[in-house]
Structures are given as C-alpha cells and as structure tokens.
Amino acid sequence: MSEQNSADKLVGSDRVLAVLAELARHPDGIGLEEMARAVASPKPTVHRALAALRRAGFAAQHGHGRYVLGDEFLRMAFAHHEARPDHVRVMPVLKALCDRYGETAHYAVLDGPSVVYRSKLDPASGAVRLTSVVGGRNPAHCTAVGKVLLADALPTREAVEAWADGRTLERPTERSIGTVEELHAELTRIREQGYATDDQENEPGVNCVAVAAYLTSPTVPSGAISVSGLAYRTPLKRLIDDLPAIRAIVSGEEHS
C-alpha cells in the first residue's frame, strides 16, 4: 500500500511539473482546457495541479480564467540566475565548444580598452596551448571577443573616437588594427555579420571567432564567447563556416 501511495505521489509531482513547464511556454496565459490538452490529463487533475502551484506563488490566474507563471516563481528564478557567477553559467558552453573543435574556448568581458578573460577551457589533448589566462587582459581591438563587444558598445564613429581618446592603438602583430577609421569599419562589419574574427591580430599563428553572450539580459551582452585555435591546426575559415553550430551551442539550442 505504501508503495502504491509513493507511486501516486510521484505521478502527481510529475504532472505538476509538466503543468509548470507548460505555463512557461505561454507568457500571455493559457486556459484550463488548453492546458489539459497540452499535458494530456483530465481537467479536474490539472485544476488541482494549478491550485497547488497558485498556493506556492508559482502560478497566477488572470482575467478570463487564464493562467500564467506566478511572481514568486519568477522572483526565485531571477534571483538564482543573478546569483550564479558568469563563469559557472558559461562553463558548460565552453566545454561543448572545446570538445567540438579541440581548441581553447574563452569567455571575456569588456573593461575600457581591454578585454578581461573570466573563464577559459583548454582541450584535454594537444601539445600546444594558448598563453591566455583567467584574469588576463588583451587589447580589445585586437581580439575577436573584444571587437564583438566593442561593436555593441561603440555604434558610431564618434563613439569609437571617444573610446580611443586620442591614444595610439596598440598593434601586437602586423595584422592588428591601428587606426580609428579601421576600427570603425571593422565594427560596422561585425554588426552586419553578427560575429567577430581575430585573424592572427593579437598573437601570430592564433586565430579566433567570437559571438556575444547574453547571460544576464536578452538584449545587452554580458560578455563574449570565442573559439581560439592555432591557425595551422584549425583554419579560420573552418570556424567561420561552422558559425551556425557555434551560435547554437552559445545560445543553448544545442545540447549534444
């Protein structure tokens, strides 16, 4: 008898979770009948699940009998999300990229004229590793992560000039951008194509592709994520051609 009760409770819990997950798919609300169809359960059973969620503050009922996620659930979700350090959130993404390409994956943020590496993951194998370190800095205009963030932060030539503030742009290699005009043109291209590259601009023999990462906001990038590889081992063209897969991993759409 106790085993039967335990099974019933498990089924009930699963049903409540299914109702909660379905609520998340309907920001404008969902009615009881539609919910019952979606979770393939009788209306009285679904109504009880919704009542339990409402008591906990995880669901609310708006006009015309439609149900939405409750404020308490949203409060908990956002509080948890905000409390997690960026490097904790981003590590599964870096691991997926590292595993796929056998190259180093970075997460970096913009800090004035520089990028700061918050997280880094090297491949498990490979005799040659990159010199970047967590907490290390590089000139933003010479790196793919930096340029993709500058493209968002500096939308006009005037903004680029103000950011440069009259200083000479550092050129670690002969391929590095050296003028405001070049940088403005590059940032314009990045906004149009939605990604940035580093074609041996920061370090000879190392190339990189980066896209913006939205860990704390759907519209403002919190940082950028990149795949950096040795040019002889992973040509830049291979990374560019594989951008749909990189974007899918960064956005969480690919879970392989």
C-alpha positions in Angstrom: 0.0 0.0 0.0 2.8 2.4 0.9 4.5 1.6 -2.5 1.2 2.4 -4.3 0.9 5.7 -2.5 4.5 6.6 -3.3 3.9 5.9 -7.0 0.8 8.1 -6.9 2.7 10.9 -5.4 5.5 10.6 -8.0 2.9 10.7 -10.8 1.3 13.7 -9.2 4.6 15.5 -8.8 5.4 14.8 -12.4 2.1 16.2 -13.5 2.6 19.4 -11.5 6.0 19.9 -13.1 4.5 19.3 -16.5 1.9 22.0 -15.9 4.6 24.4 -14.6 6.7 23.8 -17.7 3.7 24.3 -20.0 2.9 27.6 -18.2 6.4 28.8 -19.1 5.6 28.4 -22.8 2.6 30.7 -22.6 3.6 34.2 -21.4 0.2 35.5 -22.5 -1.6 32.9 -20.4 -3.3 29.6 -21.0 -6.8 28.4 -20.2 -7.6 25.3 -18.3 -9.0 23.3 -21.2 -6.0 24.1 -23.4 -3.6 23.2 -20.5 -5.4 19.8 -20.0 -4.9 19.0 -23.7 -1.3 20.1 -23.6 -0.4 17.8 -20.7 -2.9 15.0 -21.7 -4.6 15.0 -18.3 -8.2 15.4 -17.1 -9.3 18.9 -16.3 -10.0 18.2 -12.6 -6.5 16.8 -12.2 -4.9 19.8 -14.0 -7.0 22.2 -11.9 -5.6 20.6 -8.7 -2.1 21.0 -10.1 -2.7 24.6 -10.9 -4.2 25.2 -7.4 -1.1 23.8 -5.8 1.1 26.0 -7.9 -1.0 29.0 -7.1 -0.7 28.3 -3.4 3.1 28.3 -3.7 3.1 31.5 -5.8 4.3 29.6 -8.8 1.2 30.3 -10.9 -1.4 33.1 -11.1 -4.8 33.4 -12.7 -5.5 36.5 -14.7 -8.7 37.7 -16.4 -10.8 35.3 -18.4 -9.5 32.4 -16.3 -6.1 32.3 -18.0 -3.1 31.1 -16.0 0.5 32.5 -16.1 3.7 31.9 -14.2 3.5 33.4 -10.7 5.6 36.3 -9.4 7.2 34.1 -6.7 8.5 31.6 -9.3 9.9 34.5 -11.4 11.5 36.0 -8.3 13.2 32.8 -7.4 14.4 32.1 -10.9 15.8 35.6 -11.5 17.4 35.7 -8.0 19.1 32.3 -8.7 20.2 33.4 -12.1 21.7 36.7 -10.9 23.5 34.9 -8.0 25.3 32.5 -10.2 28.8 33.8 -11.3 29.3 34.2 -15.0 32.0 31.5 -15.1 29.6 28.9 -13.6 26.9 29.6 -16.1 29.3 29.6 -19.1 31.4 26.6 -18.4 29.0 24.0 -20.0 29.1 26.2 -23.2 32.9 26.4 -23.1 33.2 22.6 -22.6 30.9 21.9 -25.6 32.9 24.2 -27.8 36.2 22.8 -26.6 35.0 19.2 -27.1 33.7 20.0 -30.6 36.8 21.8 -32.0 39.6 20.5 -29.9 40.7 24.1 -29.3 40.6 26.6 -26.4 37.3 28.4 -25.6 37.1 31.7 -23.7 34.6 33.9 -22.0 35.6 37.5 -21.7 34.2 40.9 -20.7 35.0 44.4 -21.8 36.9 46.7 -19.4 37.7 50.0 -21.1 40.4 49.5 -23.7 40.9 45.9 -22.7 39.1 42.5 -22.5 39.4 40.5 -19.3 39.2 36.7 -19.5 36.7 35.5 -17.0 36.8 31.8 -18.0 39.0 29.6 -20.2 38.9 25.9 -21.1 41.7 24.2 -22.9 41.3 20.9 -24.8 42.1 17.7 -23.0 44.8 16.9 -25.6 47.1 18.9 -27.7 50.7 19.7 -27.2 50.4 23.4 -27.8 48.2 25.6 -25.6 47.4 29.3 -25.8 49.1 31.7 -23.4 45.8 33.4 -22.2 45.0 33.1 -18.5 41.8 33.7 -16.5 42.1 37.3 -15.2 44.5 38.2 -18.0 44.0 41.2 -20.4 44.4 41.9 -24.1 43.7 45.0 -26.2 40.0 44.8 -27.1 40.5 46.0 -30.7 42.9 43.1 -31.4 40.7 40.2 -30.2 37.6 38.7 -31.5 35.9 38.8 -28.1 36.8 42.4 -27.7 35.7 43.5 -31.1 32.3 41.8 -30.9 31.7 43.7 -27.6 33.1 47.0 -29.0 30.7 46.6 -31.9 27.8 46.7 -29.5 29.2 49.4 -27.2 30.5 51.8 -30.0 27.8 52.2 -32.6 29.1 55.3 -34.3 32.5 56.7 -35.4 32.2 59.4 -32.8 31.8 56.7 -30.1 34.9 54.9 -31.5 36.9 58.2 -31.3 35.8 58.9 -27.8 36.8 55.3 -26.8 40.2 55.7 -28.4 40.6 59.1 -26.6 43.5 60.2 -28.8 45.8 57.3 -27.9 47.7 55.3 -30.4 46.1 51.9 -30.9 48.4 49.1 -29.9 49.5 46.7 -32.7 50.7 43.4 -31.3 51.1 42.0 -34.8 51.3 43.4 -38.3 47.7 42.3 -38.9 46.4 44.4 -35.9 44.0 47.3 -36.5 45.9 50.6 -35.9 43.5 53.5 -36.6 40.1 54.7 -35.5 39.0 54.6 -39.2 40.0 50.9 -39.5 38.3 50.0 -36.2 35.1 51.8 -37.1 34.9 50.0 -40.4 35.6 46.7 -38.7 32.9 47.2 -36.0 30.4 48.1 -38.7 31.1 44.8 -40.5 30.8 42.9 -37.2 27.4 44.4 -36.5 26.2 43.4 -40.0 27.5 39.8 -39.8 26.9 39.2 -36.1 30.3 37.8 -35.2 33.9 38.9 -35.0 37.2 37.3 -36.0 40.8 37.6 -34.9 43.0 36.6 -37.9 46.3 36.5 -36.1 45.8 40.1 -34.9 46.6 39.5 -31.2 49.1 36.7 -31.4 50.9 35.3 -34.5 49.7 31.9 -35.5 46.5 32.1 -33.5 43.0 32.9 -34.9 39.6 33.2 -33.3 35.9 33.5 -33.9 33.6 35.1 -31.2 30.0 35.9 -30.7 28.2 37.9 -28.0 26.9 36.1 -24.9 23.7 37.1 -23.2 23.9 35.7 -19.7 22.1 38.4 -17.8 20.0 40.2 -20.4 18.3 39.2 -23.7 19.4 42.4 -25.3 22.7 43.6 -23.7 25.7 41.2 -24.0 27.3 40.3 -20.7 30.4 39.3 -22.5 31.6 37.3 -25.5 32.5 33.7 -26.1 35.2 32.6 -28.5 36.9 29.6 -30.0 40.6 30.2 -30.4 42.9 27.9 -32.2 46.3 27.5 -33.8 46.0 28.6 -37.5 47.8 25.6 -38.8 45.5 23.2 -36.8 42.1 24.9 -37.1 41.9 27.4 -40.0 39.8 30.5 -39.5 37.6 29.5 -42.4 36.6 26.3 -40.7 35.4 28.2 -37.7 33.5 30.8 -39.8 31.9 28.0 -41.8 30.8 26.4 -38.6 29.2 29.5 -37.1 25.7 28.1 -37.0 26.8 25.4 -34.7 28.8 27.8 -32.6 25.8 30.1 -32.2 23.6 27.1 -31.3 25.9 26.0 -28.6 26.3 29.5 -27.1 22.6 30.1 -27.2 21.9 26.8 -25.5 19.9 25.4 -28.5 22.4 22.5 -28.9 22.8 20.2 -26.0 25.0 17.5 -27.6 
